[in-house]
Amino acid sequence: MIRQLAFFAALVFVSFCAAQVNFSPNWGKRALNNPSEDTENGCKESVDTLIYIYKLIQNEAQKLLECEKNSN
């Protein structure tokens, strides 16, 4: 009985992981004039996005600290 249950559980887990997706490095890029320029701009945007997310997390943490101070 336990063996059948383990087999069924393994079968369920495998059915969730049955797909594999591969993308080429240029997937989704339609017209690139100069790939090096696009990479530089993409990195700048990524850094700006990370800074924005960092500040957003800082603000939320500050709000949580203020809430904690006010509740005590």
N, CA, C and O atoms as a CHARMM CRD file, in Angstrom:
* protein
*
  288
    1    1 MET  N      0.82700  -1.19100   0.00000 PROA 1      0.00000
    2    1 MET  CA     0.00000   0.00000   0.00000 PROA 1      0.00000
    3    1 MET  C      0.87200   1.25500   0.00000 PROA 1      0.00000
    4    1 MET  O      0.63200   2.18700  -0.76900 PROA 1      0.00000
    5    2 ILE  N      1.88200   1.27200   0.86600 PROA 2      0.00000
    6    2 ILE  CA     2.77000   2.43600   0.95300 PROA 2      0.00000
    7    2 ILE  C      3.54600   2.59500  -0.34600 PROA 2      0.00000
    8    2 ILE  O      3.78600   3.70900  -0.81200 PROA 2      0.00000
    9    3 ARG  N      3.93200   1.46600  -0.91800 PROA 3      0.00000
   10    3 ARG  CA     4.68100   1.49800  -2.17300 PROA 3      0.00000
   11    3 ARG  C      3.83400   2.10800  -3.29000 PROA 3      0.00000
   12    3 ARG  O      4.33700   2.89800  -4.08800 PROA 3      0.00000
   13    4 GLN  N      2.55400   1.74600  -3.34800 PROA 4      0.00000
   14    4 GLN  CA     1.65600   2.29500  -4.36100 PROA 4      0.00000
   15    4 GLN  C      1.43800   3.78800  -4.14300 PROA 4      0.00000
   16    4 GLN  O      1.39700   4.55700  -5.10400 PROA 4      0.00000
   17    5 LEU  N      1.30000   4.19300  -2.90800 PROA 5      0.00000
   18    5 LEU  CA     1.10700   5.60600  -2.59200 PROA 5      0.00000
   19    5 LEU  C      2.34400   6.42100  -2.96600 PROA 5      0.00000
   20    5 LEU  O      2.22600   7.52100  -3.50500 PROA 5      0.00000
   21    6 ALA  N      3.52200   5.88300  -2.68000 PROA 6      0.00000
   22    6 ALA  CA     4.76800   6.56700  -3.04000 PROA 6      0.00000
   23    6 ALA  C      4.90500   6.66900  -4.55200 PROA 6      0.00000
   24    6 ALA  O      5.32600   7.70200  -5.07100 PROA 6      0.00000
   25    7 PHE  N      4.55100   5.60100  -5.25900 PROA 7      0.00000
   26    7 PHE  CA     4.61100   5.62500  -6.72000 PROA 7      0.00000
   27    7 PHE  C      3.64800   6.66600  -7.27800 PROA 7      0.00000
   28    7 PHE  O      4.00500   7.41300  -8.19000 PROA 7      0.00000
   29    8 PHE  N      2.44700   6.72300  -6.74800 PROA 8      0.00000
   30    8 PHE  CA     1.45300   7.69500  -7.20200 PROA 8      0.00000
   31    8 PHE  C      1.92200   9.12500  -6.92800 PROA 8      0.00000
   32    8 PHE  O      1.76500  10.00400  -7.77600 PROA 8      0.00000
   33    9 ALA  N      2.49200   9.35500  -5.75600 PROA 9      0.00000
   34    9 ALA  CA     2.99800  10.68900  -5.42700 PROA 9      0.00000
   35    9 ALA  C      4.13200  11.08100  -6.36800 PROA 9      0.00000
   36    9 ALA  O      4.18800  12.22000  -6.83000 PROA 9      0.00000
   37   10 ALA  N      5.03300  10.14800  -6.65200 PROA 10     0.00000
   38   10 ALA  CA     6.13000  10.42600  -7.58200 PROA 10     0.00000
   39   10 ALA  C      5.58700  10.71400  -8.97400 PROA 10     0.00000
   40   10 ALA  O      6.09400  11.60000  -9.66300 PROA 10     0.00000
   41   11 LEU  N      4.57900   9.99000  -9.39000 PROA 11     0.00000
   42   11 LEU  CA     3.96400  10.20400 -10.69400 PROA 11     0.00000
   43   11 LEU  C      3.33000  11.59500 -10.78000 PROA 11     0.00000
   44   11 LEU  O      3.43700  12.26600 -11.80700 PROA 11     0.00000
   45   12 VAL  N      2.68400  12.01700  -9.72100 PROA 12     0.00000
   46   12 VAL  CA     2.08300  13.35300  -9.68900 PROA 12     0.00000
   47   12 VAL  C      3.16500  14.42400  -9.78100 PROA 12     0.00000
   48   12 VAL  O      3.01900  15.38900 -10.53000 PROA 12     0.00000
   49   13 PHE  N      4.24700  14.26000  -9.02700 PROA 13     0.00000
   50   13 PHE  CA     5.33200  15.24800  -9.06200 PROA 13     0.00000
   51   13 PHE  C      5.98900  15.31000 -10.43400 PROA 13     0.00000
   52   13 PHE  O      6.31800  16.39400 -10.91600 PROA 13     0.00000
   53   14 VAL  N      6.17900  14.17000 -11.05700 PROA 14     0.00000
   54   14 VAL  CA     6.79300  14.13900 -12.38900 PROA 14     0.00000
   55   14 VAL  C      5.87500  14.79100 -13.41400 PROA 14     0.00000
   56   14 VAL  O      6.35600  15.45300 -14.33400 PROA 14     0.00000
   57   15 SER  N      4.58000  14.62000 -13.27600 PROA 15     0.00000
   58   15 SER  CA     3.65600  15.22000 -14.23800 PROA 15     0.00000
   59   15 SER  C      3.68400  16.74200 -14.16700 PROA 15     0.00000
   60   15 SER  O      3.38200  17.40700 -15.15800 PROA 15     0.00000
   61   16 PHE  N      4.04000  17.30600 -13.01900 PROA 16     0.00000
   62   16 PHE  CA     4.15500  18.75400 -12.90100 PROA 16     0.00000
   63   16 PHE  C      5.43600  19.27000 -13.55500 PROA 16     0.00000
   64   16 PHE  O      5.51400  20.44500 -13.91000 PROA 16     0.00000
   65   17 CYS  N      6.42400  18.41800 -13.71400 PROA 17     0.00000
   66   17 CYS  CA     7.73800  18.83300 -14.22300 PROA 17     0.00000
   67   17 CYS  C      8.03200  18.22700 -15.58300 PROA 17     0.00000
   68   17 CYS  O      9.17800  17.85700 -15.83900 PROA 17     0.00000
   69   18 ALA  N      7.07400  18.11000 -16.44600 PROA 18     0.00000
   70   18 ALA  CA     7.26900  17.40100 -17.69700 PROA 18     0.00000
   71   18 ALA  C      7.72400  18.28700 -18.85100 PROA 18     0.00000
   72   18 ALA  O      7.96600  17.76500 -19.93900 PROA 18     0.00000
   73   19 ALA  N      7.85000  19.58700 -18.67200 PROA 19     0.00000
   74   19 ALA  CA     8.18900  20.47600 -19.78000 PROA 19     0.00000
   75   19 ALA  C      9.56000  21.09800 -19.58700 PROA 19     0.00000
   76   19 ALA  O     10.02300  21.30800 -18.46600 PROA 19     0.00000
   77   20 GLN  N     10.19000  21.38500 -20.70900 PROA 20     0.00000
   78   20 GLN  CA    11.47200  22.08600 -20.69000 PROA 20     0.00000
   79   20 GLN  C     11.42000  23.13900 -21.78100 PROA 20     0.00000
   80   20 GLN  O     11.00800  22.85300 -22.90500 PROA 20     0.00000
   81   21 VAL  N     11.83700  24.36300 -21.45600 PROA 21     0.00000
   82   21 VAL  CA    11.79300  25.46300 -22.40800 PROA 21     0.00000
   83   21 VAL  C     13.20200  25.98900 -22.59900 PROA 21     0.00000
   84   21 VAL  O     13.91000  26.25900 -21.62900 PROA 21     0.00000
   85   22 ASN  N     13.60600  26.13200 -23.84800 PROA 22     0.00000
   86   22 ASN  CA    14.92100  26.68600 -24.16600 PROA 22     0.00000
   87   22 ASN  C     14.74200  27.93200 -25.02200 PROA 22     0.00000
   88   22 ASN  O     13.94300  27.94300 -25.95800 PROA 22     0.00000
   89   23 PHE  N     15.48600  28.97300 -24.69500 PROA 23     0.00000
   90   23 PHE  CA    15.44000  30.20400 -25.46200 PROA 23     0.00000
   91   23 PHE  C     16.81700  30.50000 -26.01900 PROA 23     0.00000
   92   23 PHE  O     17.82900  30.24900 -25.36500 PROA 23     0.00000
   93   24 SER  N     16.85100  31.02800 -27.21200 PROA 24     0.00000
   94   24 SER  CA    18.12900  31.46300 -27.77000 PROA 24     0.00000
   95   24 SER  C     18.47500  32.82400 -27.17400 PROA 24     0.00000
   96   24 SER  O     17.59000  33.50300 -26.65300 PROA 24     0.00000
   97   25 PRO  N     19.74900  33.24100 -27.23700 PROA 25     0.00000
   98   25 PRO  CA    20.13800  34.53300 -26.65500 PROA 25     0.00000
   99   25 PRO  C     19.41700  35.72400 -27.28400 PROA 25     0.00000
  100   25 PRO  O     19.23000  36.74400 -26.62200 PROA 25     0.00000
  101   26 ASN  N     19.01100  35.61400 -28.54500 PROA 26     0.00000
  102   26 ASN  CA    18.35700  36.73600 -29.22300 PROA 26     0.00000
  103   26 ASN  C     16.84700  36.58600 -29.25900 PROA 26     0.00000
  104   26 ASN  O     16.18800  37.25000 -30.05900 PROA 26     0.00000
  105   27 TRP  N     16.29100  35.75100 -28.43400 PROA 27     0.00000
  106   27 TRP  CA    14.86100  35.52200 -28.44700 PROA 27     0.00000
  107   27 TRP  C     14.12200  36.78500 -28.05000 PROA 27     0.00000
  108   27 TRP  O     14.45800  37.41600 -27.04700 PROA 27     0.00000
  109   28 GLY  N     13.12400  37.15500 -28.82400 PROA 28     0.00000
  110   28 GLY  CA    12.29400  38.30000 -28.50500 PROA 28     0.00000
  111   28 GLY  C     12.84100  39.63000 -28.97100 PROA 28     0.00000
  112   28 GLY  O     12.20800  40.66200 -28.74900 PROA 28     0.00000
  113   29 LYS  N     13.99000  39.64000 -29.60600 PROA 29     0.00000
  114   29 LYS  CA    14.57700  40.89400 -30.07500 PROA 29     0.00000
  115   29 LYS  C     14.34100  40.98400 -31.57300 PROA 29     0.00000
  116   29 LYS  O     14.81700  40.14100 -32.33300 PROA 29     0.00000
  117   30 ARG  N     13.61400  41.99700 -31.99400 PROA 30     0.00000
  118   30 ARG  CA    13.23800  42.08500 -33.40000 PROA 30     0.00000
  119   30 ARG  C     14.27900  42.80300 -34.23400 PROA 30     0.00000
  120   30 ARG  O     14.74200  42.26800 -35.24200 PROA 30     0.00000
  121   31 ALA  N     14.65500  44.01000 -33.82800 PROA 31     0.00000
  122   31 ALA  CA    15.57800  44.79200 -34.65100 PROA 31     0.00000
  123   31 ALA  C     16.63500  45.41000 -33.75700 PROA 31     0.00000
  124   31 ALA  O     16.36000  46.35100 -33.01200 PROA 31     0.00000
  125   32 LEU  N     17.82400  44.88600 -33.83300 PROA 32     0.00000
  126   32 LEU  CA    18.93700  45.44100 -33.07200 PROA 32     0.00000
  127   32 LEU  C     19.90700  46.10100 -34.04100 PROA 32     0.00000
  128   32 LEU  O     20.43100  45.45500 -34.94700 PROA 32     0.00000
  129   33 ASN  N     20.13900  47.38700 -33.84200 PROA 33     0.00000
  130   33 ASN  CA    21.11500  48.06900 -34.68300 PROA 33     0.00000
  131   33 ASN  C     22.52000  47.69500 -34.26400 PROA 33     0.00000
  132   33 ASN  O     23.34200  47.29500 -35.08800 PROA 33     0.00000
  133   34 ASN  N     22.78800  47.82700 -32.97300 PROA 34     0.00000
  134   34 ASN  CA    24.10500  47.50200 -32.44200 PROA 34     0.00000
  135   34 ASN  C     23.89900  46.76100 -31.12200 PROA 34     0.00000
  136   34 ASN  O     23.46400  47.36300 -30.14100 PROA 34     0.00000
  137   35 PRO  N     24.19800  45.49100 -31.08500 PROA 35     0.00000
  138   35 PRO  CA    23.93900  44.72100 -29.85600 PROA 35     0.00000
  139   35 PRO  C     24.65900  45.26000 -28.63200 PROA 35     0.00000
  140   35 PRO  O     24.13100  45.15800 -27.52400 PROA 35     0.00000
  141   36 SER  N     25.85700  45.83500 -28.79400 PROA 36     0.00000
  142   36 SER  CA    26.58000  46.34500 -27.62200 PROA 36     0.00000
  143   36 SER  C     25.87200  47.55200 -27.02600 PROA 36     0.00000
  144   36 SER  O     25.85900  47.71500 -25.80500 PROA 36     0.00000
  145   37 GLU  N     25.28200  48.40100 -27.86100 PROA 37     0.00000
  146   37 GLU  CA    24.53300  49.55500 -27.34200 PROA 37     0.00000
  147   37 GLU  C     23.30400  49.08800 -26.57900 PROA 37     0.00000
  148   37 GLU  O     22.97700  49.62400 -25.52100 PROA 37     0.00000
  149   38 ASP  N     22.63300  48.09300 -27.12100 PROA 38     0.00000
  150   38 ASP  CA    21.43800  47.58300 -26.46000 PROA 38     0.00000
  151   38 ASP  C     21.78900  46.96900 -25.10900 PROA 38     0.00000
  152   38 ASP  O     21.04200  47.13300 -24.14400 PROA 38     0.00000
  153   39 THR  N     22.89800  46.27500 -25.03000 PROA 39     0.00000
  154   39 THR  CA    23.32200  45.66400 -23.76800 PROA 39     0.00000
  155   39 THR  C     23.63400  46.73300 -22.73800 PROA 39     0.00000
  156   39 THR  O     23.24900  46.60400 -21.57600 PROA 39     0.00000
  157   40 GLU  N     24.32600  47.78300 -23.14700 PROA 40     0.00000
  158   40 GLU  CA    24.65700  48.85700 -22.20900 PROA 40     0.00000
  159   40 GLU  C     23.39400  49.52900 -21.69200 PROA 40     0.00000
  160   40 GLU  O     23.27900  49.78600 -20.49400 PROA 40     0.00000
  161   41 ASN  N     22.44700  49.81600 -22.57700 PROA 41     0.00000
  162   41 ASN  CA    21.19600  50.44500 -22.15300 PROA 41     0.00000
  163   41 ASN  C     20.38500  49.50400 -21.27400 PROA 41     0.00000
  164   41 ASN  O     19.76300  49.94000 -20.30600 PROA 41     0.00000
  165   42 GLY  N     20.38900  48.23000 -21.60200 PROA 42     0.00000
  166   42 GLY  CA    19.66000  47.25400 -20.80000 PROA 42     0.00000
  167   42 GLY  C     20.21900  47.15200 -19.40000 PROA 42     0.00000
  168   42 GLY  O     19.46500  47.00700 -18.43800 PROA 42     0.00000
  169   43 CYS  N     21.53900  47.22700 -19.27300 PROA 43     0.00000
  170   43 CYS  CA    22.15500  47.16900 -17.94400 PROA 43     0.00000
  171   43 CYS  C     21.80200  48.40600 -17.14000 PROA 43     0.00000
  172   43 CYS  O     21.54400  48.30400 -15.94100 PROA 43     0.00000
  173   44 LYS  N     21.78300  49.56900 -17.76900 PROA 44     0.00000
  174   44 LYS  CA    21.45200  50.80400 -17.06700 PROA 44     0.00000
  175   44 LYS  C     20.02200  50.72500 -16.55000 PROA 44     0.00000
  176   44 LYS  O     19.74900  51.07800 -15.40200 PROA 44     0.00000
  177   45 GLU  N     19.11200  50.26000 -17.39900 PROA 45     0.00000
  178   45 GLU  CA    17.72900  50.13700 -16.96200 PROA 45     0.00000
  179   45 GLU  C     17.60200  49.12900 -15.82800 PROA 45     0.00000
  180   45 GLU  O     16.81500  49.32600 -14.90200 PROA 45     0.00000
  181   46 SER  N     18.36400  48.06800 -15.89800 PROA 46     0.00000
  182   46 SER  CA    18.30100  47.06500 -14.84200 PROA 46     0.00000
  183   46 SER  C     18.78600  47.63600 -13.51800 PROA 46     0.00000
  184   46 SER  O     18.19200  47.37100 -12.47200 PROA 46     0.00000
  185   47 VAL  N     19.86700  48.42200 -13.55500 PROA 47     0.00000
  186   47 VAL  CA    20.39000  49.03000 -12.32900 PROA 47     0.00000
  187   47 VAL  C     19.37300  50.01200 -11.77200 PROA 47     0.00000
  188   47 VAL  O     19.13700  50.04000 -10.56400 PROA 47     0.00000
  189   48 ASP  N     18.76800  50.81900 -12.64000 PROA 48     0.00000
  190   48 ASP  CA    17.74600  51.76200 -12.17900 PROA 48     0.00000
  191   48 ASP  C     16.57200  51.02500 -11.54900 PROA 48     0.00000
  192   48 ASP  O     16.03700  51.45900 -10.52900 PROA 48     0.00000
  193   49 THR  N     16.18000  49.93500 -12.14400 PROA 49     0.00000
  194   49 THR  CA    15.07700  49.14500 -11.60100 PROA 49     0.00000
  195   49 THR  C     15.44400  48.55700 -10.24800 PROA 49     0.00000
  196   49 THR  O     14.63400  48.57000  -9.32100 PROA 49     0.00000
  197   50 LEU  N     16.66500  48.04100 -10.13300 PROA 50     0.00000
  198   50 LEU  CA    17.10300  47.48300  -8.85100 PROA 50     0.00000
  199   50 LEU  C     17.15100  48.54500  -7.76500 PROA 50     0.00000
  200   50 LEU  O     16.77500  48.27600  -6.62400 PROA 50     0.00000
  201   51 ILE  N     17.60800  49.74900  -8.10200 PROA 51     0.00000
  202   51 ILE  CA    17.64200  50.84200  -7.12300 PROA 51     0.00000
  203   51 ILE  C     16.22400  51.19400  -6.69300 PROA 51     0.00000
  204   51 ILE  O     15.97100  51.42500  -5.51100 PROA 51     0.00000
  205   52 TYR  N     15.29600  51.23500  -7.65000 PROA 52     0.00000
  206   52 TYR  CA    13.90400  51.53300  -7.32800 PROA 52     0.00000
  207   52 TYR  C     13.33200  50.47000  -6.38400 PROA 52     0.00000
  208   52 TYR  O     12.67200  50.80100  -5.39900 PROA 52     0.00000
  209   53 ILE  N     13.58300  49.20500  -6.68700 PROA 53     0.00000
  210   53 ILE  CA    13.08200  48.11700  -5.83800 PROA 53     0.00000
  211   53 ILE  C     13.70300  48.19100  -4.45000 PROA 53     0.00000
  212   53 ILE  O     13.01700  47.97200  -3.45200 PROA 53     0.00000
  213   54 TYR  N     14.99900  48.50000  -4.37700 PROA 54     0.00000
  214   54 TYR  CA    15.68600  48.62700  -3.09300 PROA 54     0.00000
  215   54 TYR  C     15.05200  49.73100  -2.25200 PROA 54     0.00000
  216   54 TYR  O     14.79900  49.54300  -1.06200 PROA 54     0.00000
  217   55 LYS  N     14.79400  50.89200  -2.87500 PROA 55     0.00000
  218   55 LYS  CA    14.17900  52.00600  -2.14000 PROA 55     0.00000
  219   55 LYS  C     12.75900  51.65800  -1.71200 PROA 55     0.00000
  220   55 LYS  O     12.32300  52.03300  -0.62400 PROA 55     0.00000
  221   56 LEU  N     12.04400  50.94500  -2.56300 PROA 56     0.00000
  222   56 LEU  CA    10.68700  50.53000  -2.22900 PROA 56     0.00000
  223   56 LEU  C     10.68900  49.60700  -1.01200 PROA 56     0.00000
  224   56 LEU  O      9.85600  49.75300  -0.11800 PROA 56     0.00000
  225   57 ILE  N     11.61700  48.66400  -0.98000 PROA 57     0.00000
  226   57 ILE  CA    11.72500  47.75500   0.16400 PROA 57     0.00000
  227   57 ILE  C     12.12300  48.52000   1.41700 PROA 57     0.00000
  228   57 ILE  O     11.61500  48.24300   2.50300 PROA 57     0.00000
  229   58 GLN  N     13.03300  49.48600   1.27200 PROA 58     0.00000
  230   58 GLN  CA    13.43600  50.30300   2.42200 PROA 58     0.00000
  231   58 GLN  C     12.24300  51.06600   2.98800 PROA 58     0.00000
  232   58 GLN  O     12.05100  51.10800   4.20300 PROA 58     0.00000
  233   59 ASN  N     11.44300  51.66700   2.11400 PROA 59     0.00000
  234   59 ASN  CA    10.27400  52.42400   2.56700 PROA 59     0.00000
  235   59 ASN  C      9.28100  51.52200   3.29200 PROA 59     0.00000
  236   59 ASN  O      8.73400  51.90200   4.32700 PROA 59     0.00000
  237   60 GLU  N      9.04900  50.33700   2.75500 PROA 60     0.00000
  238   60 GLU  CA     8.11400  49.41600   3.39900 PROA 60     0.00000
  239   60 GLU  C      8.65200  48.93900   4.74500 PROA 60     0.00000
  240   60 GLU  O      7.89100  48.78900   5.70100 PROA 60     0.00000
  241   61 ALA  N      9.94800  48.70100   4.82200 PROA 61     0.00000
  242   61 ALA  CA    10.54900  48.29900   6.09400 PROA 61     0.00000
  243   61 ALA  C     10.42100  49.41900   7.11900 PROA 61     0.00000
  244   61 ALA  O     10.16100  49.16400   8.29500 PROA 61     0.00000
  245   62 GLN  N     10.60200  50.65300   6.67400 PROA 62     0.00000
  246   62 GLN  CA    10.46400  51.79900   7.57300 PROA 62     0.00000
  247   62 GLN  C      9.02500  51.90300   8.08700 PROA 62     0.00000
  248   62 GLN  O      8.79800  52.17300   9.26600 PROA 62     0.00000
  249   63 LYS  N      8.06000  51.68800   7.19000 PROA 63     0.00000
  250   63 LYS  CA     6.65500  51.71800   7.60300 PROA 63     0.00000
  251   63 LYS  C      6.37100  50.62800   8.63700 PROA 63     0.00000
  252   63 LYS  O      5.65800  50.86100   9.61400 PROA 63     0.00000
  253   64 LEU  N      6.93200  49.43800   8.41800 PROA 64     0.00000
  254   64 LEU  CA     6.73300  48.34900   9.37900 PROA 64     0.00000
  255   64 LEU  C      7.33000  48.68900  10.73600 PROA 64     0.00000
  256   64 LEU  O      6.73100  48.40400  11.77300 PROA 64     0.00000
  257   65 LEU  N      8.51300  49.29800  10.73000 PROA 65     0.00000
  258   65 LEU  CA     9.13600  49.69500  11.99600 PROA 65     0.00000
  259   65 LEU  C      8.29400  50.74100  12.71900 PROA 65     0.00000
  260   65 LEU  O      8.12700  50.66900  13.93600 PROA 65     0.00000
  261   66 GLU  N      7.76800  51.70500  11.98100 PROA 66     0.00000
  262   66 GLU  CA     6.92300  52.73000  12.59600 PROA 66     0.00000
  263   66 GLU  C      5.64900  52.11600  13.16200 PROA 66     0.00000
  264   66 GLU  O      5.20000  52.49800  14.24300 PROA 66     0.00000
  265   67 CYS  N      5.07000  51.17100  12.44200 PROA 67     0.00000
  266   67 CYS  CA     3.87000  50.48300  12.93500 PROA 67     0.00000
  267   67 CYS  C      4.18400  49.72300  14.21500 PROA 67     0.00000
  268   67 CYS  O      3.40500  49.73900  15.16800 PROA 67     0.00000
  269   68 GLU  N      5.32700  49.06000  14.22600 PROA 68     0.00000
  270   68 GLU  CA     5.72200  48.28600  15.39900 PROA 68     0.00000
  271   68 GLU  C      5.93700  49.20400  16.59800 PROA 68     0.00000
  272   68 GLU  O      5.54600  48.86300  17.71500 PROA 68     0.00000
  273   69 LYS  N      6.55100  50.36000  16.38000 PROA 69     0.00000
  274   69 LYS  CA     6.77900  51.31200  17.47400 PROA 69     0.00000
  275   69 LYS  C      5.45500  51.85700  18.00300 PROA 69     0.00000
  276   69 LYS  O      5.28400  52.01500  19.21200 PROA 69     0.00000
  277   70 ASN  N      4.52100  52.14400  17.09900 PROA 70     0.00000
  278   70 ASN  CA     3.23300  52.70800  17.50700 PROA 70     0.00000
  279   70 ASN  C      2.34600  51.68400  18.20600 PROA 70     0.00000
  280   70 ASN  O      1.51000  52.05600  19.03000 PROA 70     0.00000
  281   71 SER  N      2.51100  50.40900  17.89300 PROA 71     0.00000
  282   71 SER  CA     1.65900  49.39200  18.50800 PROA 71     0.00000
  283   71 SER  C      2.08900  49.06700  19.93700 PROA 71     0.00000
  284   71 SER  O      1.28600  48.56700  20.72400 PROA 71     0.00000
  285   72 ASN  N      3.34600  49.34500  20.27800 PROA 72     0.00000
  286   72 ASN  CA     3.82400  49.05300  21.64200 PROA 72     0.00000
  287   72 ASN  C      3.51000  50.15900  22.53600 PROA 72     0.00000
  288   72 ASN  O      3.83000  50.10300  23.72300 PROA 72     0.00000
